[in-house]
Amino acid sequence: MGTSQNNYLHLARPLAPAAVSTTAPSTAPLSVSLLPQALFSILDHASRRPADQERVIGTLLGTRSEDGTEVHITNCYAVPHTETAEQVEVDMDYQKAMLSLHLRSTPKEVLVGWYATSGELNTFSALIQNFYGQQGEGTFPHPAVHLTVSTAPGRDVDARTYISAPIGVTAERAADSCLFIPVPHEIRYGDAEKSGLEMIASAKEREDRSLLLQTDVETLERAIEQVLEMLERVSNYVSNVLDEEAEPSSALGQFLMNTLSLAPKVDAESVERDFNNHIQDVLLVSYLANTIRTQIDLSNRLATAALTMGHAEGAPPTDAQQQDNKQQSSRGGRGGRGGGRSRGGGDRDYQRENPLGL
Amino acid sequence: MAEPNTASAPLKEVQIEALVVMRIIKHSTSAFPTPATGCLLGMDVADNIGTQLQVTNCFPFPAAAPDQPPAQQEQQYYQQPTDAATLAAGAPRAKSNVAYQSEMIKYLREVNVDAQSVGWYISTSMGNFVNQNFIENQFFYQKVTDEKTVALVFDVGRSSAGSFSLKAYRLSPSFMASYREGKFNTEAIQKSNLRYQDILVELPLQIHNSHLLTSFLHQLPQPPPTKNALDFPSSIADLTHDPNISSNPLAPNLDHLDLSIDPFMEKTCDLLLDSIEAHQTEQNNAQYYQRSLAREQTKIQAWQAKRKQENQLRGQQKQPLLDENEWTKLFKLPQEPSRLESMLVGRQVEQYARQVDGFSAVVSGKMFGVRGTMLPGDIA
């Protein structure tokens, strides 16, 4: 699932001058999908930037589909750079070193582009874009993806993605000129991420923007409360329509009917039976788990405590009775008792009090 | 300004940034089913009540190469197999990764990321994490004096089922002391009175968002409506496809209301059986030790009796007496096996039991709710 709002004009994708190895180069439009963690990382970096810099940049890592038409951005890291009115400096060594470190931990993620935390595109962007798209260390022959996330305080966070085509004015200015072509992007969420995002999103309502992690029961309670609230809104609307206070809508009515007809029609007995079975399964496993816990606790305590009493029934034999193996328990029992008696003999190593003095 | 005596203030709670949550989730789900490990960065902040550990960033560890050369490994066939899971689980303390970690921290410091390592994270499935590797890793971090580190455990299986499951643990001080000595036989445990419940201490965990992130979240997944009331949809297709009307809110996550219990139950039962087997193995070891100890003792008794007799004879014949304590050099008593593993098994089973309890609470609630709906008027 993903979200995308704007419409895009699909221009033919500019090809690099060399052929892509496996498949024929296609001019199909490129589409970019973004993981939320990359976006959060960019926002975090934007909030940590040094005070004198307006925008910060970094590298995007990700995976590409076979023919290069889909780029999936999965990770990113920041690259320090300095920008003045006349020139821009990017720390190349840092870029290379961080890239190699990341490749060690996740070898599947390759360089796919770069990001900047302000929405504007100027000559510096073009310069950096060409650097990232070049042969050798860049993303050649695939185009480098440029992601801009505008982080001006007070306005919406707006993310746009571009690829570039070389556009030359003169030969000298070719290095810092390029045409940025917007491409569609969407944010993809997986299942596990959804539950994490729910936690994060519920913290947004609170004053200090933080939330204690809750147990399952509390999360369930919240979910049920929200569903109840939604149900109430819908039922209010329906009763208003029936009282002719609100406008009816045939599409909404149809949708509601479809939804309500999904409730299964079963007779009371089978419902009771299924319900009982279900609950019994759960309670049985819960009981078993707790029983096992108690047994193991008991065995651990017996193992360490019984020896101080010096009594002949050593600890491990009684533990053995927990298992379903009767023979083992009696064998272990005899060995334990024998051990108790002979241990009383004269072992200086164990320094245990043996009041029976056997 | 933090006061200089934070050494004495114990860690009270852990605060974690949203970014770290997302990174851990992504790394864990992509590495599933092998455990994914990584390092946590952040800093500790001292309050009046105790220290709060703030985790602000994290990065994954590469799977470590085995430390020994391959030739040596063949001789140690009784050791654990060096498959991917074991390597990954041992990653935080592997030597190659210590260098990796310091390099990463050095580079991240240049872009103003907190450069203090505050722990490590590991992903697990259905709570199956209390084992030797986990303890050793956390010990590796906690053995430095005056440290503030924590282990975060993310449960991939439970989180995909709808409830987000991330927990923070530290080793308790009593366990640290025992582990330092390294002996876990019966007397040491009797002296220290250590039970398996005392091994790990759980810390409360908070999620924290930055301002920028909060404004972004308010804007997701759709821009707020420009008009007061939306127009009615013209068809059912509109309801599902028009982005203005149907949005995908981040909360509530309705996966949580799912009713299926079988996958969870099956996995939990399998894991419980594994724990029972491990416990059984430990018991067998302990019993074997008892039996061999008994045998040795009887042999020693017999030998001592013989010596006494001989010494009596020699005493009568005025010959030099033989040493009665020579049995210490002649007979070797067997080593008592360490009880650490059985304690870990106990703790693991307790973890499963707690999970199942939480799960049964939730499922009972849902089941009674569904029953009330299906059989209206019968609120029994």
Chai-1 contact restraints between the chains, C-beta under 6 A:
chainA,res_idxA,chainB,res_idxB,connection_type,confidence,min_distance_angstrom,max_distance_angstrom,comment,restraint_id
A,M1,B,N248,contact,1.0,0.0,6.0,A-B,restraint_1
A,T3,B,P221,contact,1.0,0.0,6.0,A-B,restraint_2
A,P36,B,M22,contact,1.0,0.0,6.0,A-B,restraint_3
A,Q37,B,M22,contact,1.0,0.0,6.0,A-B,restraint_4
A,Q37,B,R23,contact,1.0,0.0,6.0,A-B,restraint_5
A,Q37,B,K26,contact,1.0,0.0,6.0,A-B,restraint_6
A,F40,B,A18,contact,1.0,0.0,6.0,A-B,restraint_7
A,F40,B,L19,contact,1.0,0.0,6.0,A-B,restraint_8
A,F40,B,M22,contact,1.0,0.0,6.0,A-B,restraint_9
A,S41,B,L19,contact,1.0,0.0,6.0,A-B,restraint_10
A,L43,B,L212,contact,1.0,0.0,6.0,A-B,restraint_11
A,L43,B,L213,contact,1.0,0.0,6.0,A-B,restraint_12
A,D44,B,L19,contact,1.0,0.0,6.0,A-B,restraint_13
A,S47,B,S210,contact,1.0,0.0,6.0,A-B,restraint_14
A,S47,B,L212,contact,1.0,0.0,6.0,A-B,restraint_15
A,R48,B,N112,contact,1.0,0.0,6.0,A-B,restraint_16
A,A78,B,V111,contact,1.0,0.0,6.0,A-B,restraint_17
A,P80,B,E110,contact,1.0,0.0,6.0,A-B,restraint_18
A,P80,B,V111,contact,1.0,0.0,6.0,A-B,restraint_19
A,M98,B,Y107,contact,1.0,0.0,6.0,A-B,restraint_20
A,L101,B,M104,contact,1.0,0.0,6.0,A-B,restraint_21
A,R104,B,P62,contact,1.0,0.0,6.0,A-B,restraint_22
A,S105,B,P60,contact,1.0,0.0,6.0,A-B,restraint_23
A,S105,B,P62,contact,1.0,0.0,6.0,A-B,restraint_24
A,D156,B,Q219,contact,1.0,0.0,6.0,A-B,restraint_25
A,V157,B,F216,contact,1.0,0.0,6.0,A-B,restraint_26
A,G190,B,T29,contact,1.0,0.0,6.0,A-B,restraint_27
A,D191,B,S160,contact,1.0,0.0,6.0,A-B,restraint_28
A,A192,B,I25,contact,1.0,0.0,6.0,A-B,restraint_29
A,A192,B,T29,contact,1.0,0.0,6.0,A-B,restraint_30
A,A192,B,S159,contact,1.0,0.0,6.0,A-B,restraint_31
A,A192,B,S160,contact,1.0,0.0,6.0,A-B,restraint_32
A,E193,B,I25,contact,1.0,0.0,6.0,A-B,restraint_33
A,K194,B,N253,contact,1.0,0.0,6.0,A-B,restraint_34
A,S195,B,S159,contact,1.0,0.0,6.0,A-B,restraint_35
A,S195,B,G162,contact,1.0,0.0,6.0,A-B,restraint_36
A,S195,B,F164,contact,1.0,0.0,6.0,A-B,restraint_37
A,S195,B,N253,contact,1.0,0.0,6.0,A-B,restraint_38
A,G196,B,V21,contact,1.0,0.0,6.0,A-B,restraint_39
A,G196,B,I25,contact,1.0,0.0,6.0,A-B,restraint_40
A,G196,B,F164,contact,1.0,0.0,6.0,A-B,restraint_41
A,L197,B,L250,contact,1.0,0.0,6.0,A-B,restraint_42
A,E198,B,L250,contact,1.0,0.0,6.0,A-B,restraint_43
A,E198,B,A251,contact,1.0,0.0,6.0,A-B,restraint_44
A,E198,B,N253,contact,1.0,0.0,6.0,A-B,restraint_45
A,M199,B,F164,contact,1.0,0.0,6.0,A-B,restraint_46
A,M199,B,I207,contact,1.0,0.0,6.0,A-B,restraint_47
A,I200,B,A18,contact,1.0,0.0,6.0,A-B,restraint_48
A,I200,B,I207,contact,1.0,0.0,6.0,A-B,restraint_49
A,A201,B,L217,contact,1.0,0.0,6.0,A-B,restraint_50
A,A201,B,L250,contact,1.0,0.0,6.0,A-B,restraint_51
A,A201,B,A251,contact,1.0,0.0,6.0,A-B,restraint_52
A,S202,B,A251,contact,1.0,0.0,6.0,A-B,restraint_53
A,A203,B,I207,contact,1.0,0.0,6.0,A-B,restraint_54
A,A203,B,N209,contact,1.0,0.0,6.0,A-B,restraint_55
A,K204,B,T214,contact,1.0,0.0,6.0,A-B,restraint_56
A,K204,B,L217,contact,1.0,0.0,6.0,A-B,restraint_57
A,R209,B,N209,contact,1.0,0.0,6.0,A-B,restraint_58
A,R209,B,T214,contact,1.0,0.0,6.0,A-B,restraint_59
A,S210,B,Q206,contact,1.0,0.0,6.0,A-B,restraint_60
A,S210,B,H208,contact,1.0,0.0,6.0,A-B,restraint_61
A,L211,B,I207,contact,1.0,0.0,6.0,A-B,restraint_62
A,L212,B,Q206,contact,1.0,0.0,6.0,A-B,restraint_63
A,L213,B,L205,contact,1.0,0.0,6.0,A-B,restraint_64
A,D216,B,S163,contact,1.0,0.0,6.0,A-B,restraint_65
A,D216,B,G358,contact,1.0,0.0,6.0,A-B,restraint_66
A,D216,B,V362,contact,1.0,0.0,6.0,A-B,restraint_67
A,V217,B,A361,contact,1.0,0.0,6.0,A-B,restraint_68
A,V217,B,V362,contact,1.0,0.0,6.0,A-B,restraint_69
A,T219,B,S163,contact,1.0,0.0,6.0,A-B,restraint_70
A,L220,B,V362,contact,1.0,0.0,6.0,A-B,restraint_71
A,A223,B,P252,contact,1.0,0.0,6.0,A-B,restraint_72
A,A223,B,H256,contact,1.0,0.0,6.0,A-B,restraint_73
A,A223,B,L257,contact,1.0,0.0,6.0,A-B,restraint_74
A,Q226,B,P252,contact,1.0,0.0,6.0,A-B,restraint_75
A,S249,B,F232,contact,1.0,0.0,6.0,A-B,restraint_76
A,A251,B,P233,contact,1.0,0.0,6.0,A-B,restraint_77
A,A251,B,S235,contact,1.0,0.0,6.0,A-B,restraint_78
A,A251,B,I236,contact,1.0,0.0,6.0,A-B,restraint_79
A,Q254,B,I236,contact,1.0,0.0,6.0,A-B,restraint_80
A,F255,B,I236,contact,1.0,0.0,6.0,A-B,restraint_81
A,F255,B,L239,contact,1.0,0.0,6.0,A-B,restraint_82
A,A268,B,L375,contact,1.0,0.0,6.0,A-B,restraint_83
A,V271,B,M374,contact,1.0,0.0,6.0,A-B,restraint_84
A,V271,B,L375,contact,1.0,0.0,6.0,A-B,restraint_85
A,F275,B,R371,contact,1.0,0.0,6.0,A-B,restraint_86
A,H278,B,M367,contact,1.0,0.0,6.0,A-B,restraint_87
A,I279,B,M367,contact,1.0,0.0,6.0,A-B,restraint_88
A,V282,B,I261,contact,1.0,0.0,6.0,A-B,restraint_89
A,V282,B,S360,contact,1.0,0.0,6.0,A-B,restraint_90
A,V282,B,V363,contact,1.0,0.0,6.0,A-B,restraint_91
A,V285,B,M265,contact,1.0,0.0,6.0,A-B,restraint_92
A,V285,B,V356,contact,1.0,0.0,6.0,A-B,restraint_93
A,S286,B,V356,contact,1.0,0.0,6.0,A-B,restraint_94
A,S286,B,D357,contact,1.0,0.0,6.0,A-B,restraint_95
A,S286,B,S360,contact,1.0,0.0,6.0,A-B,restraint_96
A,A289,B,Y352,contact,1.0,0.0,6.0,A-B,restraint_97
A,A289,B,A353,contact,1.0,0.0,6.0,A-B,restraint_98
A,A289,B,V356,contact,1.0,0.0,6.0,A-B,restraint_99
A,N290,B,A353,contact,1.0,0.0,6.0,A-B,restraint_100
A,I292,B,V349,contact,1.0,0.0,6.0,A-B,restraint_101
A,R293,B,V349,contact,1.0,0.0,6.0,A-B,restraint_102
A,R293,B,E350,contact,1.0,0.0,6.0,A-B,restraint_103
A,R293,B,A353,contact,1.0,0.0,6.0,A-B,restraint_104
A,I296,B,H279,contact,1.0,0.0,6.0,A-B,restraint_105
A,I296,B,G346,contact,1.0,0.0,6.0,A-B,restraint_106
A,I296,B,V349,contact,1.0,0.0,6.0,A-B,restraint_107
A,N300,B,G346,contact,1.0,0.0,6.0,A-B,restraint_108
A,T304,B,T186,contact,1.0,0.0,6.0,A-B,restraint_109
A,T304,B,I189,contact,1.0,0.0,6.0,A-B,restraint_110
A,T304,B,Q190,contact,1.0,0.0,6.0,A-B,restraint_111
A,L307,B,T186,contact,1.0,0.0,6.0,A-B,restraint_112
A,P316,B,A286,contact,1.0,0.0,6.0,A-B,restraint_113
A,P316,B,Q287,contact,1.0,0.0,6.0,A-B,restraint_114
A,P316,B,Q290,contact,1.0,0.0,6.0,A-B,restraint_115
A,D319,B,Q283,contact,1.0,0.0,6.0,A-B,restraint_116
A,G332,B,Q287,contact,1.0,0.0,6.0,A-B,restraint_117
A,G335,B,Q290,contact,1.0,0.0,6.0,A-B,restraint_118
A,G335,B,R291,contact,1.0,0.0,6.0,A-B,restraint_119
A,G335,B,A294,contact,1.0,0.0,6.0,A-B,restraint_120
A,G336,B,Q290,contact,1.0,0.0,6.0,A-B,restraint_121
A,G338,B,A294,contact,1.0,0.0,6.0,A-B,restraint_122
A,G339,B,Q290,contact,1.0,0.0,6.0,A-B,restraint_123
A,G339,B,A294,contact,1.0,0.0,6.0,A-B,restraint_124
A,S342,B,A294,contact,1.0,0.0,6.0,A-B,restraint_125
A,S342,B,Q297,contact,1.0,0.0,6.0,A-B,restraint_126
A,S342,B,T298,contact,1.0,0.0,6.0,A-B,restraint_127
A,G345,B,Q301,contact,1.0,0.0,6.0,A-B,restraint_128
